[in-house]
Amino acid sequence: MRLFPASLTILVATALTGCMLFPGPEERALQKNPNFREGYEDGCAAAGGGANPREQPYRDDALYSSDAAYRSGWNDGHAVCRSQTNTPASPGGNPALSGVPGGQ
């Protein structure tokens, strides 16, 4: 059994990382959908905790299961805001909108 040479492994890893960091045309089109932004904000609210989610749900389950833009936005918002939960927000900035195309 022969292992990949180190240079080939680095090349493959770099190519895969580039695909994750830079969205393709489909992902950019999805992010322009208003449901993406709504999902992003709901996902960010769910990641931040706060109020009891049973009293105020942070996800529209019907939309999440039927709309790819909302689902993608919710997942992105939840991931970004969850990673920022332990870090203070920048003055004047809203972490919920910082990663959203068209956000402030």
C-alpha positions as CSV (number, residue, x, y, z in Angstrom):
1,M,0.0,0.0,0.0
2,R,1.6,3.3,-1.1
3,L,0.8,6.6,0.6
4,F,0.2,9.9,-1.3
5,P,3.3,12.0,-1.6
6,A,3.1,15.0,0.7
7,S,2.9,17.5,-2.2
8,L,-0.1,15.8,-3.7
9,T,-1.8,15.6,-0.3
10,I,-1.3,19.4,0.2
11,L,-2.6,20.1,-3.3
12,V,-5.8,18.1,-2.7
13,A,-6.3,19.7,0.8
14,T,-5.9,23.2,-0.7
15,A,-8.3,22.5,-3.5
16,L,-11.0,21.2,-1.0
17,T,-10.5,24.2,1.3
18,G,-11.0,26.6,-1.6
19,C,-14.3,25.0,-2.3
20,M,-15.4,25.5,1.3
21,L,-14.2,29.1,1.6
22,F,-15.5,30.5,-1.7
23,P,-19.1,29.8,-2.6
24,G,-20.0,28.8,-6.1
25,P,-22.6,30.4,-8.2
26,E,-25.4,28.2,-6.8
27,E,-24.5,29.2,-3.2
28,R,-24.3,32.9,-4.1
29,A,-27.7,32.7,-5.8
30,L,-29.2,30.9,-2.7
31,Q,-27.8,33.7,-0.4
32,K,-29.7,36.3,-2.4
33,N,-33.0,34.7,-1.6
34,P,-34.9,36.5,1.1
35,N,-35.6,33.2,2.9
36,F,-31.9,32.7,3.3
37,R,-31.6,35.9,5.3
38,E,-34.7,35.0,7.4
39,G,-33.2,31.6,8.0
40,Y,-29.8,33.1,8.9
41,E,-31.4,35.4,11.5
42,D,-33.4,32.6,13.0
43,G,-30.4,30.3,13.2
44,C,-28.3,33.0,14.8
45,A,-31.1,33.7,17.3
46,A,-31.2,29.9,18.1
47,A,-27.5,29.9,18.7
48,G,-27.6,32.8,21.0
49,G,-29.9,31.1,23.5
50,G,-31.8,33.8,25.4
51,A,-35.5,33.2,25.7
52,N,-37.0,29.8,26.1
53,P,-37.2,28.2,22.6
54,R,-40.5,26.5,23.6
55,E,-42.1,29.9,24.1
56,Q,-40.5,31.5,21.1
57,P,-39.2,29.0,18.5
58,Y,-36.2,30.0,16.5
59,R,-36.9,27.9,13.5
60,D,-39.8,27.6,11.1
61,D,-39.8,23.8,10.8
62,A,-42.1,23.8,7.8
63,L,-39.9,26.2,5.9
64,Y,-36.7,24.5,7.1
65,S,-37.9,21.2,5.6
66,S,-39.2,22.6,2.4
67,D,-37.0,25.5,1.4
68,A,-33.3,25.0,0.6
69,A,-32.5,28.8,1.0
70,Y,-34.1,29.0,4.5
71,R,-32.4,25.7,5.6
72,S,-29.0,26.9,4.3
73,G,-29.4,30.3,5.9
74,W,-30.4,28.8,9.2
75,N,-27.5,26.4,9.2
76,D,-25.0,29.1,8.3
77,G,-26.4,31.6,10.9
78,H,-26.4,29.0,13.6
79,A,-22.8,28.0,12.9
80,V,-21.5,31.5,12.7
81,C,-23.3,32.9,15.7
82,R,-22.6,29.8,17.8
83,S,-18.9,30.3,17.2
84,Q,-19.3,34.0,18.3
85,T,-21.3,33.3,21.4
86,N,-18.1,33.3,23.6
87,T,-16.6,36.4,22.0
88,P,-17.9,39.9,22.6
89,A,-19.6,41.6,19.7
90,S,-17.8,44.5,18.1
91,P,-19.2,47.9,19.0
92,G,-21.9,48.9,16.6
93,G,-21.8,45.6,14.8
94,N,-24.4,42.9,14.7
95,P,-22.8,39.4,14.5
96,A,-26.1,38.1,13.0
97,L,-25.7,40.2,9.9
98,S,-21.9,40.3,9.5
99,G,-21.7,37.2,7.4
100,V,-24.9,37.7,5.4
101,P,-24.6,39.2,1.9
102,G,-26.1,42.6,2.1
103,G,-25.8,42.7,5.9
104,Q,-24.3,45.6,7.8
